[in-house]
Amino acid sequence: MTALDTPLLVLDGLTVQRGEIPLCEEVSLNLSAGSICHLIGANGTGKTTLLMQLAGLLPVMTGEVVYQGAVSLPIQPLYVSHQLGIHPNLTVAQNLTFLLNLYGITPSVTDIDDALAWVGLQGFETVSSSHLSAGQTRRITLARLYLLTPDITPLWLLDEPFTALDVDMVVRMEDRLSDFANAGGSILMTSHQAVGVANQVLDLSNYMV
Ligand SMILES: Nc1ncnc2c1ncn2[C@@H]1O[C@H](COP(=O)(O)OP(=O)(O)OP(=O)(O)O)[C@@H](O)[C@H]1O
């Protein structure tokens, strides 16, 4: 097996767990370069919990997470929470800059302009984030995807990235997810709507306790 064949992320016998309460058991998954995996399951199954465990925000008590061939957590993926993490006292450009700084990127003015234009927020750079609609606020959090490549963050964990987006923006997002996967990235994402670009599905309903 070559390095390229090594799965980016392997979950083996993982328990999805909130505190002492197991939600799903024996969850297994192989994500390789180019995988876009749609994480599905009814409300409350544990989808967000699993993403938070992989992001290192909740502990993994049982099972193994192998990332890039090594047993290691936290794995420092890109994690886009459905709780947006946008500071209302910062401008749109300041919030995006902060989100990129988290991944070691110091964006130029052109980077910020291009990323905001990609999500349709051109002209909003100096607007207070508290003045935006729900969909516009979500677009700030997604604008960072425009600048993040597999070299920087090979794994994207996206929790309901399409919520509150209009149809055009969903299409643009799907194109970006495809481009990222074609460039060698992997994505594990939740969505209560169909994800046309997904090439894998993990249904947590099959693992409920
Ligand atoms: N902050 C919390 N504190 C304690 N328990 C929680 C918390 N958030 C969720 N839970 C519990 O964990 C379980 C899994 O929640 P989680 O958010 O992972 O589900 P989900 O599959 O993402 O649901 P949804 O589709 O509604 O977003 C829920 O049944 C809920 O009772």
PDBQT file of the ligand as one rigid body, heavy atoms in Angstrom, charges set to zero:
ROOT
HETATM    1  N1  LIG A 301     -25.281  20.375  24.760  1.00  0.00    +0.000 N 
HETATM    2  C1  LIG A 301     -25.761  19.162  25.037  1.00  0.00    +0.000 A 
HETATM    3  N2  LIG A 301     -25.697  18.678  26.289  1.00  0.00    +0.000 NA
HETATM    4  C2  LIG A 301     -26.153  17.444  26.576  1.00  0.00    +0.000 A 
HETATM    5  N3  LIG A 301     -26.714  16.638  25.680  1.00  0.00    +0.000 NA
HETATM    6  C3  LIG A 301     -26.820  17.078  24.433  1.00  0.00    +0.000 A 
HETATM    7  C4  LIG A 301     -26.350  18.354  24.043  1.00  0.00    +0.000 A 
HETATM    8  N4  LIG A 301     -26.587  18.508  22.713  1.00  0.00    +0.000 NA
HETATM    9  C5  LIG A 301     -27.174  17.374  22.315  1.00  0.00    +0.000 A 
HETATM   10  N5  LIG A 301     -27.317  16.521  23.335  1.00  0.00    +0.000 N 
HETATM   11  C6  LIG A 301     -27.903  15.172  23.273  1.00  0.00    +0.000 C 
HETATM   12  O1  LIG A 301     -27.097  14.378  22.402  1.00  0.00    +0.000 OA
HETATM   13  C7  LIG A 301     -27.906  13.705  21.472  1.00  0.00    +0.000 C 
HETATM   14  C8  LIG A 301     -27.269  13.826  20.105  1.00  0.00    +0.000 C 
HETATM   15  O2  LIG A 301     -27.318  15.187  19.706  1.00  0.00    +0.000 OA
HETATM   16  P1  LIG A 301     -26.662  15.646  18.348  1.00  0.00    +0.000 P 
HETATM   17  O3  LIG A 301     -26.752  17.122  18.303  1.00  0.00    +0.000 OA
HETATM   18  O4  LIG A 301     -25.339  15.012  18.187  1.00  0.00    +0.000 OA
HETATM   19  O5  LIG A 301     -27.671  14.983  17.285  1.00  0.00    +0.000 OA
HETATM   20  P2  LIG A 301     -27.806  15.226  15.716  1.00  0.00    +0.000 P 
HETATM   21  O6  LIG A 301     -27.878  13.867  15.086  1.00  0.00    +0.000 OA
HETATM   22  O7  LIG A 301     -26.741  16.123  15.226  1.00  0.00    +0.000 OA
HETATM   23  O8  LIG A 301     -29.226  15.914  15.644  1.00  0.00    +0.000 OA
HETATM   24  P3  LIG A 301     -29.886  16.988  14.639  1.00  0.00    +0.000 P 
HETATM   25  O9  LIG A 301     -30.182  16.245  13.364  1.00  0.00    +0.000 OA
HETATM   26  O10 LIG A 301     -31.121  17.380  15.345  1.00  0.00    +0.000 OA
HETATM   27  O11 LIG A 301     -28.917  18.104  14.452  1.00  0.00    +0.000 OA
HETATM   28  C9  LIG A 301     -29.310  14.302  21.545  1.00  0.00    +0.000 C 
HETATM   29  O12 LIG A 301     -30.245  13.275  21.698  1.00  0.00    +0.000 OA
HETATM   30  C10 LIG A 301     -29.311  15.227  22.711  1.00  0.00    +0.000 C 
HETATM   31  O13 LIG A 301     -30.206  14.769  23.682  1.00  0.00    +0.000 OA
ENDROOT
TORSDOF 0
